[in-house]
Amino acid sequence: MTVAQLIAALRELPPEAVVLYEGDEGYALVAGVHIQKNAPPLPDEAILFPDMNE
């Protein structure tokens, strides 16, 4: 999924909906996004990371 595809999908959701990350331990709230810059020919990556406060 590209960032453009993610944004389009998120626009279809209610603005008050929370964003969750599904991992091996279940679900966690998303705390932020990290941008991983890569050298060509690899694309840059947007990495969502979970809220570890729970």
N, CA, C and O atoms as a MOPAC input file, in Angstrom:
PM7 MOZYME 1SCF
protein

 N      0.85200 1    -1.17500 1     0.00000 1
 C      0.00000 1     0.00000 1     0.00000 1
 C      0.89600 1     1.23400 1     0.00000 1
 O      1.87900 1     1.29800 1     0.73800 1
 N      0.55700 1     2.18900 1    -0.81200 1
 C      1.30300 1     3.45100 1    -0.84100 1
 C      0.65200 1     4.45800 1     0.10300 1
 O     -0.46800 1     4.25200 1     0.57100 1
 N      1.36300 1     5.54200 1     0.37600 1
 C      0.80600 1     6.60200 1     1.21900 1
 C     -0.46100 1     7.16400 1     0.58700 1
 O     -1.43300 1     7.43500 1     1.29200 1
 N     -0.46700 1     7.34400 1    -0.72500 1
 C     -1.65600 1     7.85900 1    -1.41100 1
 C     -2.84400 1     6.91700 1    -1.22800 1
 O     -3.96500 1     7.37700 1    -1.00900 1
 N     -2.61900 1     5.61700 1    -1.31200 1
 C     -3.68700 1     4.63600 1    -1.10600 1
 C     -4.17400 1     4.65200 1     0.34000 1
 O     -5.37400 1     4.54200 1     0.59200 1
 N     -3.24900 1     4.78800 1     1.29000 1
 C     -3.62600 1     4.85500 1     2.70500 1
 C     -4.46600 1     6.08600 1     2.98200 1
 O     -5.48000 1     5.99900 1     3.67400 1
 N     -4.06200 1     7.22800 1     2.45400 1
 C     -4.82100 1     8.46200 1     2.65500 1
 C     -6.21300 1     8.33100 1     2.06300 1
 O     -7.18800 1     8.74700 1     2.68900 1
 N     -6.32500 1     7.76300 1     0.87500 1
 C     -7.64000 1     7.57100 1     0.25400 1
 C     -8.51200 1     6.66900 1     1.10900 1
 O     -9.70100 1     6.94400 1     1.27200 1
 N     -7.95000 1     5.59400 1     1.66100 1
 C     -8.72000 1     4.68700 1     2.51300 1
 C     -9.14300 1     5.38400 1     3.80500 1
 O    -10.27300 1     5.21100 1     4.26000 1
 N     -8.25300 1     6.16100 1     4.39000 1
 C     -8.57700 1     6.87000 1     5.63800 1
 C     -9.65200 1     7.92400 1     5.43500 1
 O    -10.43600 1     8.18500 1     6.34800 1
 N     -9.70400 1     8.53100 1     4.26600 1
 C    -10.73100 1     9.54500 1     3.98500 1
 C    -12.13300 1     8.95900 1     4.00900 1
 O    -13.10600 1     9.68800 1     4.20000 1
 N    -12.24700 1     7.64900 1     3.81700 1
 C    -13.54500 1     6.98500 1     3.82100 1
 C    -14.03900 1     6.68400 1     5.23600 1
 O    -15.19100 1     6.28700 1     5.41400 1
 N    -13.18800 1     6.86700 1     6.23600 1
 C    -13.52500 1     6.51300 1     7.61900 1
 C    -14.01300 1     7.73000 1     8.39600 1
 O    -13.71900 1     8.86700 1     8.02700 1
 N    -14.76500 1     7.48600 1     9.48500 1
 C    -15.19700 1     8.60500 1    10.32800 1
 C    -13.97600 1     9.29700 1    10.95300 1
 O    -13.05100 1     8.61300 1    11.39200 1
 N    -13.95400 1    10.61800 1    11.00200 1
 C    -12.79800 1    11.33100 1    11.52700 1
 C    -12.50200 1    11.03200 1    12.99700 1
 O    -11.36600 1    11.20800 1    13.43800 1
 N    -13.49000 1    10.58700 1    13.75600 1
 C    -13.27400 1    10.30200 1    15.18500 1
 C    -12.77700 1     8.87700 1    15.43000 1
 O    -12.49100 1     8.51600 1    16.57100 1
 N    -12.67000 1     8.06200 1    14.38100 1
 C    -12.19300 1     6.68400 1    14.53400 1
 C    -10.72100 1     6.68800 1    14.94800 1
 O     -9.93500 1     7.50400 1    14.46500 1
 N    -10.35500 1     5.77000 1    15.84700 1
 C     -8.95400 1     5.64500 1    16.24700 1
 C     -8.23200 1     4.71600 1    15.28000 1
 O     -8.85900 1     3.86900 1    14.64400 1
 N     -6.92200 1     4.87200 1    15.16800 1
 C     -6.11900 1     4.04100 1    14.28900 1
 C     -5.39600 1     3.01000 1    15.14700 1
 O     -4.68400 1     3.36400 1    16.08700 1
 N     -5.58200 1     1.73600 1    14.81900 1
 C     -4.97500 1     0.64500 1    15.57100 1
 C     -3.95900 1    -0.08800 1    14.71200 1
 O     -4.06700 1    -0.12400 1    13.48600 1
 N     -2.98300 1    -0.66300 1    15.37100 1
 C     -1.95800 1    -1.48900 1    14.74300 1
 C     -2.21000 1    -2.92200 1    15.19200 1
 O     -2.35800 1    -3.17300 1    16.38800 1
 N     -2.26200 1    -3.85700 1    14.26200 1
 C     -2.44900 1    -5.25900 1    14.60200 1
 C     -1.10100 1    -5.96200 1    14.57600 1
 O     -0.41100 1    -5.97700 1    13.55600 1
 N     -0.74000 1    -6.53700 1    15.70300 1
 C      0.52600 1    -7.25400 1    15.80300 1
 C      0.33500 1    -8.61700 1    16.42700 1
 O     -0.79500 1    -9.06500 1    16.62000 1
 N      1.42900 1    -9.27700 1    16.74300 1
 C      1.37800 1   -10.61600 1    17.33500 1
 C      0.67600 1   -10.63300 1    18.68900 1
 O      0.06400 1   -11.63500 1    19.06000 1
 N      0.76100 1    -9.54100 1    19.41800 1
 C      0.17100 1    -9.46500 1    20.76000 1
 C     -1.25600 1    -8.91700 1    20.74800 1
 O     -1.83400 1    -8.70900 1    21.81400 1
 N     -1.83200 1    -8.68000 1    19.58200 1
 C     -3.17900 1    -8.12500 1    19.49600 1
 C     -3.14300 1    -6.75100 1    18.86200 1
 O     -2.37400 1    -6.50600 1    17.93300 1
 N     -3.98000 1    -5.85100 1    19.36600 1
 C     -4.09900 1    -4.51000 1    18.81000 1
 C     -3.46200 1    -3.48200 1    19.73500 1
 O     -3.47200 1    -3.64400 1    20.95600 1
 N     -2.91200 1    -2.43000 1    19.15200 1
 C     -2.36800 1    -1.29800 1    19.90500 1
 C     -2.67700 1    -0.02500 1    19.13500 1
 O     -2.76500 1    -0.03800 1    17.90700 1
 N     -2.84100 1     1.07200 1    19.86200 1
 C     -3.03500 1     2.36900 1    19.21500 1
 C     -1.77200 1     2.76300 1    18.46600 1
 O     -0.66500 1     2.45700 1    18.90800 1
 N     -1.93100 1     3.43500 1    17.34400 1
 C     -0.78700 1     3.94200 1    16.59800 1
 C     -0.35500 1     5.25300 1    17.25800 1
 O     -1.17000 1     6.15100 1    17.46800 1
 N      0.93500 1     5.35000 1    17.58200 1
 C      1.46700 1     6.53500 1    18.25700 1
 C      2.08100 1     7.53200 1    17.28300 1
 O      2.18500 1     8.71800 1    17.59600 1
 N      2.48700 1     7.06400 1    16.10500 1
 C      3.11200 1     7.97500 1    15.16000 1
 C      3.59500 1     7.27200 1    13.90900 1
 O      3.35500 1     6.08400 1    13.69400 1
 N      4.28200 1     8.05000 1    13.09600 1
 C      4.79300 1     7.55900 1    11.82200 1
 C      6.25300 1     7.96000 1    11.70600 1
 O      6.62100 1     9.09100 1    12.02400 1
 N      7.07000 1     7.04800 1    11.25700 1
 C      8.48300 1     7.31500 1    10.97800 1
 C      8.68600 1     7.17700 1     9.47300 1
 O      8.19300 1     6.22600 1     8.86600 1
 N      9.39800 1     8.10700 1     8.87700 1
 C      9.71600 1     8.02600 1     7.45100 1
 C     11.13100 1     7.47700 1     7.29500 1
 O     12.10000 1     8.07400 1     7.76500 1
 N     11.22900 1     6.34500 1     6.63500 1
 C     12.51400 1     5.71700 1     6.36000 1
 C     12.92000 1     6.07400 1     4.94000 1
 O     12.31300 1     5.60500 1     3.97800 1
 N     13.95400 1     6.91100 1     4.80900 1
 C     14.46400 1     7.30000 1     3.48600 1
 C     15.35300 1     6.18300 1     2.95900 1
 O     16.22400 1     5.68600 1     3.67400 1
 N     15.13900 1     5.79500 1     1.73000 1
 C     15.92800 1     4.74200 1     1.09000 1
 C     16.57700 1     5.27400 1    -0.17600 1
 O     16.08700 1     6.21500 1    -0.80100 1
 N     17.67300 1     4.66000 1    -0.53300 1
 C     18.36200 1     5.03300 1    -1.77300 1
 C     17.66500 1     4.35300 1    -2.95600 1
 O     17.17800 1     3.23000 1    -2.82700 1
 N     17.61600 1     5.02500 1    -4.09800 1
 C     17.03400 1     4.39600 1    -5.29000 1
 C     17.75500 1     3.09100 1    -5.61100 1
 O     18.97100 1     3.01700 1    -5.43700 1
 N     17.07500 1     2.09700 1    -6.05700 1
 C     15.72100 1     2.08500 1    -6.59900 1
 C     14.64400 1     1.78900 1    -5.54900 1
 O     13.46900 1     1.68000 1    -5.89900 1
 N     15.01600 1     1.65800 1    -4.27600 1
 C     14.01900 1     1.36600 1    -3.24300 1
 C     13.20000 1     2.60700 1    -2.92600 1
 O     13.74800 1     3.70600 1    -2.84800 1
 N     11.86600 1     2.44300 1    -2.73700 1
 C     11.04700 1     3.60200 1    -2.37200 1
 C     11.23000 1     3.93200 1    -0.88600 1
 O     11.59000 1     3.06400 1    -0.09200 1
 N     10.98000 1     5.18900 1    -0.51900 1
 C     10.93600 1     5.54900 1     0.89700 1
 C      9.78700 1     4.79300 1     1.54100 1
 O      8.86200 1     4.36200 1     0.85300 1
 N      9.84100 1     4.62900 1     2.86600 1
 C      8.82400 1     3.85700 1     3.58000 1
 C      8.24100 1     4.67600 1     4.72300 1
 O      8.97300 1     5.36200 1     5.43600 1
 N      6.92600 1     4.60600 1     4.89900 1
 C      6.23800 1     5.19100 1     6.04600 1
 C      5.97000 1     4.04700 1     7.02000 1
 O      5.24000 1     3.11000 1     6.69700 1
 N      6.56400 1     4.12500 1     8.21600 1
 C      6.45400 1     3.05000 1     9.19200 1
 C      5.59000 1     3.52400 1    10.35500 1
 O      5.94900 1     4.47200 1    11.05300 1
 N      4.45200 1     2.86400 1    10.56100 1
 C      3.58500 1     3.16900 1    11.69900 1
 C      4.14200 1     2.45500 1    12.92600 1
 O      4.56000 1     1.30100 1    12.83700 1
 N      4.14900 1     3.14400 1    14.07900 1
 C      4.60500 1     2.45600 1    15.27200 1
 C      3.56600 1     2.58100 1    16.37400 1
 O      2.85800 1     3.58400 1    16.46100 1
 N      3.47600 1     1.52800 1    17.23900 1
 C      2.42200 1     1.46300 1    18.24000 1
 C      2.71100 1     2.32400 1    19.46600 1
 O      3.85900 1     2.66100 1    19.75500 1
 N      1.65100 1     2.66600 1    20.17200 1
 C      1.74000 1     3.37100 1    21.45300 1
 C      2.12300 1     2.32700 1    22.50200 1
 O      1.36300 1     1.38900 1    22.74300 1
 N      3.26500 1     2.47500 1    23.11500 1
 C      3.76600 1     1.50000 1    24.08400 1
 C      3.35900 1     1.84700 1    25.51500 1
 O      3.84300 1     1.21100 1    26.45100 1
 N      2.48200 1     2.83900 1    25.71300 1
 C      2.08600 1     3.27900 1    27.04600 1
 C      1.01800 1     2.41800 1    27.70000 1
 O      0.71900 1     2.60400 1    28.88000 1
 N      0.44300 1     1.49200 1    26.96900 1
 C     -0.64900 1     0.69600 1    27.54200 1
 C     -0.14100 1    -0.45600 1    28.35300 1
 O     -0.93400 1    -1.22200 1    28.90200 1

